[in-house]
């Protein structure tokens, strides 16, 4: 994502170095080469994600109160009765945080999926056909890249009107180019392989070749990029809501809840807990994505082959 | 590299850059003009909106009554002469606004990048040297935490702690109210205050810079840390490093003289790339700390649908991006003479 996903797969292939020999594999290298389901950080991440998914599904059963019911004392500090306290109009912060999972998680997953489909389709087409199509698509992608993500998203969200739906659209607009670049590179590498040539010789059309032959072969790295991207999507989306360009009150959305907390500093709990919710979700996805990237990193892969 | 080769390289890259900037203006223009939003509604009051003559005058004033392609050509023509149009919210030239806000953001971003490079490279080398040690694992979690924290939330927390609770640092802005900005040389208050020898003013500006700068840097510290660790590990197993150790150099000298030099290249890259992402982070940080920079300006322009201002910000930020990328490539050839500029 152009907002500066620091760990995106495209940031710098480091300059080629001497291969570390297999005998140099230390205990830690082997630990890093373990599949993600045997790494403690990745496992922690998966556990947190599953917890949040369960919360999102059963929010109405788990939350002690409806998210927008104004019933309690105003600005009550966290206590046994109100785990995360109440906000300035007497709503239960704990319930609102639980309900917030129903927005942030599915929307982030949805927008990453849409950006992935759009980006990888355009990128594959660019890589497969080359020439003028390639030039046009990739120059547009470059342009969006040169645009700082949040400023573009701000402009889109503000122009379309401050709504959660438009914030999602805005984030999609800034996210698709990284998928286009990655899939174009993968298609370019696979295009001249023998299975593609034989498919062509068998009379398979360009689109059929892309769908049947190329898609399964380039899907892996693209899914990893998507996994890495979900955390960023959650951050960007909640950031837009924080600025008032996404979810509107009284919607229980984490970013806008933090912004409500910002107006009342003596009741720090109003903003603290929704922020912690964002942090745990993003951290969990980054734990998983980090392990996945280690697995796909060419240098690590080279070590595996030895 | 020969001076002629360098000239060709610069000419080519700047040419591509110019094309990219024109492309950015096109995208920004389409985006801001083909959307179902009316700048008149965002800028005029209720009573003025009721008067068709005023609305018409507003449209005429900002050239909004002409066909869109013609508006674009007019815009490009003015841009060529350094005229970015008038801001609809501040009623000043966008170029004047940007001249005031860009240095503020540069000061903030530079402070953040210096902090995150110092901390990130230091901790990254530590993680690489102590690879597999619990220290390394801890730093891994630390760097992932850094990129996972919502900037606005951290900013509020820091604000709460150091301003609201402890009262150690000022709440926002670039200087305390009542202080006069130092005579402008660079536009960075801290630097200008030092150049003018105004020590108390420098301290005041620095105290205002610490909170937003540090918050902005948190995100990049993690990134720089990870890349430093990776690039040091690439180098540290090489034979010449073993040779340096074998001839009895201290570990610190080995790291400094034989490991850091080749490891600097990727670190320089990631630091410059991080600088770009910092510019994005400034929107949220400036909003919270009332820092009068382009991030806050972009935000205000967006919610007020101030089209000339949005275009101006986009162009300036795109130019900064392009220049940074150019700088990185030049830096490459300085750090590693084997790399040829093309």
Interface residues (C-beta under 8 A of the other chain):
Chain A: X3 X4 X6 X7 X11 X12 X14 X15 X17 X18 X20 X24 X26 X27 X28 X31 X41 X139 X142 X143 X144 X146 X147 X148 X149 X150 X151 X152 X154 X155 X156 X157 X158 X159 X160 X161 X162 X231 X235 X238 X239 X242 X243 X244 X245 X255 X258 X259 X261 X262 X265 X268 X271 X272 X275 X278 X279 X282 X283 X286 X287 X290
Chain B: X20 X23 X24 X27 X28 X31 X32 X35 X36 X37 X131 X132 X136 X140 X141 X144 X145 X147 X148 X149 X150 X151 X152 X153 X156 X157 X160 X164 X219 X220 X222 X223 X226 X227 X230 X231 X234 X235 X237 X238 X265 X266 X269 X270 X273 X274 X276 X277 X278 X279 X280 X281 X283 X284 X287 X288 X298 X299 X302 X303 X305 X310 X313 X314 X317 X318 X321 X322 X336
